[in-house]
């Protein structure tokens, strides 16, 4: 790796992401052998007035720095006071604070990059009637404010980057980390087309599921959603049924892959149908576990044996109750984000991070040898 840096490295963690960026900072300090009280984190505050209005304040100069701002717009655990009432921060509030911080930098940094794992308004990426195109507008606002790179994970539809063709936009998928977490938690699982299948819960998830299927060398099945377009419930047309297309599932383990779990109704309905079709163990991979309707339905389904484990990343807020659940497995992405920041700060390509096929194949080869009793698996591919 080259010694020259693009600029002095600075990392800003927006409200609610403090624990995540602390871990990122610890990796960066370890790799660059910083000790003592040194940190790459920047002291930034966004105080609010009694009306709910806010401002951003930087407590150090960032002139000439290479700045990375980490923002989780969906962290509802952050609150503020407005007219004496405690109000949880909405995605709109988080995005407004992000723009305030960029405005406080005031163009003095050499480069500003935004790491937004789950894109603000990412599900409003296309127009089907007289609707706003919120995600495209968000990206254009950031570009107009001088942001040079936007890094996101498992975008609902990465084609939204067409709104900013001259701005850096990287859509990263945590495929390697998900597979590694599964093999670590269930070392007995057989990654073979006769024993394991990838399942897409709908048409929209087929792209990411095809990638899993290709790199793991196993078959894929798909459900498609039959919706009632005559009704609108909570802003969406309700799903009337999930129909399955694919091979026989009898006796096979299956992995359901999607970008997010919102209410979880679709996931649990798909899992129930898979169980009825003879699937053995059912695992779910979701980059973002929002669990917007609570955890009770998942507890009930787990007790009934409908699914085995749900894997999600730590990119979004996880409640203590969720972390304590037996059926939940967290996939820590702090090291991966630190690796991306470190590589970009050295002005090097992150192509190998975006396409981890070789690392996945090495991991699977180690896993198969371990099952054959030849070696002990050591989960390679991580930066030491």
C-alpha positions in Angstrom: 0.0 0.0 0.0 1.3 3.5 -0.9 2.5 5.7 1.9 1.0 8.9 0.4 -2.4 9.9 1.6 -5.1 11.8 -0.3 -5.3 14.1 2.8 -5.3 13.9 6.6 -7.9 11.4 7.5 -11.0 12.5 9.5 -14.1 10.4 10.3 -17.4 11.9 11.5 -20.0 9.8 13.1 -23.5 11.3 12.9 -25.9 11.0 15.8 -26.6 7.4 16.7 -23.6 5.9 15.0 -21.0 6.7 17.8 -20.4 3.0 18.7 -20.0 2.0 15.1 -17.5 4.7 14.3 -15.6 4.1 17.6 -14.9 0.5 16.3 -13.9 1.8 12.9 -11.6 4.3 14.6 -9.9 1.5 16.6 -9.2 -0.5 13.5 -7.7 2.5 11.7 -5.5 3.3 14.7 -4.4 -0.3 14.9 -3.4 -0.5 11.2 -1.7 2.9 11.3 -0.1 2.2 14.7 -1.6 5.3 16.4 -1.5 5.0 20.2 -2.5 7.0 23.3 -5.4 9.4 22.9 -5.0 10.0 19.2 -8.1 9.5 17.1 -9.4 10.0 13.6 -12.8 10.9 14.9 -13.9 14.6 14.6 -15.8 16.3 17.4 -19.1 17.5 15.9 -22.3 18.5 17.6 -25.8 19.3 16.3 -27.5 21.2 19.1 -31.2 22.1 18.8 -33.3 25.0 19.8 -36.6 24.6 21.7 -38.5 24.8 18.4 -36.7 21.8 17.0 -34.4 23.9 14.8 -30.8 22.8 14.8 -27.3 23.8 13.7 -24.0 21.9 13.3 -20.8 22.9 15.0 -17.3 21.7 14.2 -14.9 21.9 17.1 -11.7 21.5 15.0 -10.4 22.6 11.6 -10.8 20.2 8.7 -9.0 22.3 6.1 -7.3 20.1 3.6 -8.6 16.9 5.2 -10.0 13.8 3.6 -13.4 13.5 5.5 -15.6 10.5 5.7 -19.1 11.1 7.2 -20.9 8.0 8.5 -24.7 8.4 8.7 -27.5 6.0 9.7 -30.7 7.8 8.7 -32.9 5.1 10.3 -31.7 5.3 13.9 -34.9 6.1 15.8 -33.2 5.7 19.2 -31.8 9.3 19.0 -34.2 11.9 20.4 -34.4 15.6 20.9 -36.7 18.1 22.7 -39.2 20.2 20.7 -41.6 22.4 22.6 -40.9 20.4 25.7 -41.7 17.1 24.1 -39.2 14.2 23.4 -39.2 13.5 19.7 -37.4 10.6 18.0 -35.2 11.6 15.1 -36.8 10.6 11.8 -34.9 9.9 8.6 -35.7 13.5 7.5 -34.0 14.8 10.7 -30.9 12.7 10.2 -30.5 13.8 6.6 -31.0 17.4 7.6 -28.2 17.1 10.2 -25.9 15.5 7.6 -26.4 18.5 5.3 -25.7 20.8 8.3 -22.4 19.1 9.0 -21.4 19.3 5.3 -22.3 23.0 5.4 -20.2 23.5 8.6 -17.2 22.1 6.8 -17.9 24.9 4.3 -15.8 23.5 1.4 -12.6 23.7 3.4 -11.9 19.9 3.3 -10.0 18.5 0.4 -12.6 15.8 -0.1 -15.9 14.9 1.6 -17.3 11.3 1.3 -20.5 10.1 2.7 -21.0 6.5 4.0 -24.7 5.9 4.2 -25.3 2.1 4.5 -29.0 2.3 3.9 -29.9 5.0 1.5 -32.2 7.7 2.8 -35.5 7.3 0.8 -33.9 4.4 -1.0 -37.2 2.6 -1.5 -38.6 5.7 -3.2 -36.3 5.3 -6.2 -38.8 5.2 -9.1 -42.0 6.9 -10.1 -45.0 4.8 -10.7 -47.6 7.6 -10.7 -47.6 11.3 -9.6 -44.8 10.7 -7.0 -41.7 12.4 -5.8 -38.3 10.9 -6.6 -36.8 11.4 -3.1 -33.7 9.3 -3.3 -32.6 10.9 -6.6 -33.2 14.3 -5.1 -31.1 13.4 -2.0 -28.2 12.3 -4.1 -28.3 15.4 -6.2 -28.4 17.6 -3.0 -25.3 15.9 -1.7 -23.5 16.3 -5.0 -24.4 20.0 -5.1 -23.0 20.4 -1.6 -19.6 19.1 -2.8 -19.7 15.5 -1.8 -17.3 13.5 -4.0 -18.1 9.9 -3.1 -21.2 8.2 -1.8 -20.8 4.7 -0.4 -23.8 2.6 0.4 -24.6 -1.1 1.0 -27.0 -3.3 -0.8 -29.0 -0.5 -2.3 -32.6 -1.2 -2.9 -32.0 -0.3 -6.6 -28.5 0.8 -7.4 -29.7 2.3 -10.7 -30.6 5.4 -8.7 -27.0 6.4 -9.1 -28.0 7.5 -12.6 -29.2 10.7 -11.0 -25.6 11.7 -10.2 -23.5 10.3 -13.1 -20.4 12.5 -12.4 -20.3 11.7 -8.7 -18.6 8.6 -7.2 -21.2 6.0 -6.1 -20.3 2.6 -4.7 -22.9 0.0 -3.8 -21.2 -2.7 -1.6 -22.8 -6.0 -0.7 -21.9 -7.8 2.5 -22.0 -11.2 0.8 -18.6 -12.5 2.2 -19.4 -11.4 5.7 -22.9 -13.1 5.7 -21.5 -16.4 4.4 -18.6 -16.3 6.9 -21.1 -15.6 9.8 -23.2 -18.6 8.7 -20.3 -21.0 8.5 -19.0 -19.8 11.8 -22.3 -20.3 13.6 -23.3 -23.5 11.8 -20.0 -25.4 10.8 -22.1 -28.5 10.0 -23.9 -26.9 7.0 -23.2 -28.5 3.6 -22.6 -26.0 0.9 -23.6 -28.3 -1.9 -26.5 -28.0 -4.5 -28.0 -31.3 -3.1 -28.2 -29.9 0.4 -28.5 -26.1 0.2 -30.5 -23.6 -1.8 -30.7 -19.9 -2.1 -34.3 -18.5 -2.1 -35.4 -15.1 -3.4 -38.4 -13.8 -1.5 -39.6 -11.7 -4.5 -38.5 -10.6 -8.0 -36.6 -7.5 -6.7 -34.2 -9.6 -4.7 -33.2 -11.9 -7.6 -30.0 -9.9 -8.5 -28.4 -10.4 -5.1 -29.7 -14.0 -4.8 -28.2 -14.9 -8.2 -24.8 -13.5 -6.9 -25.0 -15.7 -3.8 -26.1 -18.7 -6.0 -23.2 -18.2 -8.4 -20.4 -17.7 -5.9 -21.6 -20.6 -3.7 -22.3 -23.0 -6.6 -25.8 -23.9 -5.4 -29.3 -23.6 -7.0 -31.8 -20.8 -6.6 -35.6 -20.7 -6.1 -37.9 -17.7 -6.2 -41.2 -16.4 -4.8 -43.2 -13.8 -6.6 -45.6 -11.5 -4.9 -49.2 -11.4 -6.0 -50.5 -8.0 -4.9 -54.0 -6.5 -4.8 -53.6 -3.3 -6.8 -57.1 -2.2 -6.0 -56.2 -1.4 -2.4 -53.6 0.7 -0.7 -52.6 -0.2 2.9 -49.9 1.9 4.7 -48.9 3.4 1.4 -48.4 0.0 -0.4 -50.6 -2.5 -2.3 -51.1 -5.4 0.0 -49.6 -8.8 -0.8 -52.3 -11.5 -1.3 -50.0 -14.5 -1.8 -46.4 -15.6 -2.4 -46.0 -18.2 -5.2 -42.9 -20.5 -5.4 -40.9 -21.2 -8.5 -38.0 -23.7 -8.2 -36.7 -27.2 -7.4 -38.0 -29.6 -4.7 -36.9 -28.4 -1.2 -37.4 -31.7 0.7 -34.6 -32.2 3.2 -32.6 -29.1 2.1 -31.3 -26.2 4.1 -32.3 -22.9 2.6 -31.1 -19.3 2.8 -33.6 -16.5 2.1 -31.7 -13.4 0.9 -33.1 -9.9 0.9 -31.9 -6.3 1.4 -34.0 -5.5 4.5 -36.5 -6.8 7.0 -39.2 -4.2 7.6 -42.3 -5.6 9.2 -41.2 -9.1 8.4 -44.5 -10.3 7.2 -43.2 -11.3 3.8 -40.2 -13.1 5.2 -42.2 -15.2 7.7 -44.8 -16.0 5.1 -42.1 -17.2 2.7 -40.4 -19.2 5.5 -43.7 -20.9 6.4 -44.2 -21.9 2.8 -40.7 -23.3 2.6 -41.3 -25.3 5.7 -44.5 -26.7 4.3 -42.5 -27.7 1.1 -40.1 -29.8 3.2 -37.2 -27.4 3.9 -35.0 -28.5 6.8 -33.4 -25.4 8.3 -34.3 -21.9 7.1 -31.8 -19.1 7.5 -32.4 -15.5 6.5 -29.8 -13.0 5.3 -30.9 -9.3 5.4 -28.4 -6.4 5.3 -30.8 -4.2 7.3 -32.9 -5.5 10.1 -35.5 -2.8 10.8 -38.2 -4.9 12.6 -40.6 -2.0 12.3 -43.5 -4.0 13.8 -41.6 -5.4 16.8 -40.3 -8.9 17.6 -43.3 -10.8 18.9 -44.2 -12.4 15.5 -40.6 -13.5 15.1 -40.5 -15.1 18.6 -43.7 -17.0 17.8 -42.4 -18.2 14.4 -39.1 -19.3 15.9 -40.9 -21.3 18.7 -43.0 -23.0 16.0 -39.8 -24.0 14.2 -40.6 -21.9 11.1 -37.0 -20.5 10.8 -33.6 -21.2 12.4 -31.7 -18.0 12.4 -31.9 -14.4 11.0 -28.6 -12.7 10.1 -28.5 -8.9 9.8 -25.6 -6.4 9.9 -25.0 -3.7 12.5 -25.5 -0.9 10.0 -28.8 0.1 11.6 -30.0 0.5 15.1 -30.5 -2.8 17.0 -32.4 -2.8 20.3 -31.0 -4.6 23.3 -34.1 -6.9 23.1 -33.2 -7.9 19.5 -29.5 -8.6 20.4 -30.7 -10.9 23.2 -32.8 -13.1 21.0 -31.6 -16.6 20.4 -32.7 -16.5 16.8 -30.8 -13.4 15.9 -27.2 -13.2 14.7 -25.4 -9.9 14.2 -22.9 -9.5 11.4 -20.3 -6.9 12.4 -19.3 -4.6 9.5 -17.1 -2.2 11.3 -13.8 -3.7 10.0 -15.0 -3.8 6.5 -16.0 -0.1 6.6 -12.6 0.8 8.2 -10.9 -1.2 5.3 -12.9 0.9 2.7 -12.0 4.2 4.4 -8.3 3.2 4.8 -8.0 2.2 1.1 -9.7 5.3 -0.3 -7.7 7.6 2.0 -4.6 6.0 0.3 -6.2 6.9 -3.0 -6.3 3.2 -4.1 -9.1 1.3 -5.8 -11.7 -0.6 -3.7 -12.5 -3.0 -6.6 -11.3 -6.1 -4.7 -13.6 -5.1 -1.8 -16.6 -4.7 -4.1 -16.1 -8.1 -5.7 -15.0 -10.6 -3.0 -15.4 -13.7 -5.2 -11.8 -15.0 -4.5 -12.2 -14.6 -0.7 -15.6 -16.4 -0.8 -14.2 -19.3 -2.8 -11.2 -19.5 -0.4 -13.6 -19.5 2.6 -15.8 -22.2 1.1 -12.7 -24.4 0.2 -11.5 -24.1 3.8 -15.0 -25.0 5.0 -15.2 -28.2 2.9 -11.7 -29.3 4.0 -12.7 -28.7 7.6 -15.8 -30.9 7.2 -13.5 -33.5 5.7 -11.4 -33.3 8.8 -8.3 -32.1 7.0 -7.8 -28.6 8.5 -9.2 -26.2 11.1 -11.0 -23.3 9.5 -9.5 -19.9 10.2 -11.8 -17.6 8.2 -9.2 -16.0 5.9 -9.4 -12.7 4.0 -9.6 -10.2 6.8 -7.1 -7.4 7.2 -5.0 -8.1 10.2 
